[in-house]
Amino acid sequence: MERRTVKKAVVKKVAARATKASAKLENRAVPAGYVRPASAKRLLAERQTRQH
């Protein structure tokens, strides 16, 4: 399979859709307009740089 370039906006949209679907499977809900706390954003950014 060849690599493709994907826009950041598309990645965010897909991630949001997956998160919403995952929450629905677990009978939870992600409120519309939810914004992650700064600490969560830092943790995710740190994990992302470690993996790549």
Secondary structure, DSSP 8 states (H G I E B T S, - for coil): -------HHHHHHHHHHHHHHHHHHTT----TT----HHHHHHHHHHHHHH-
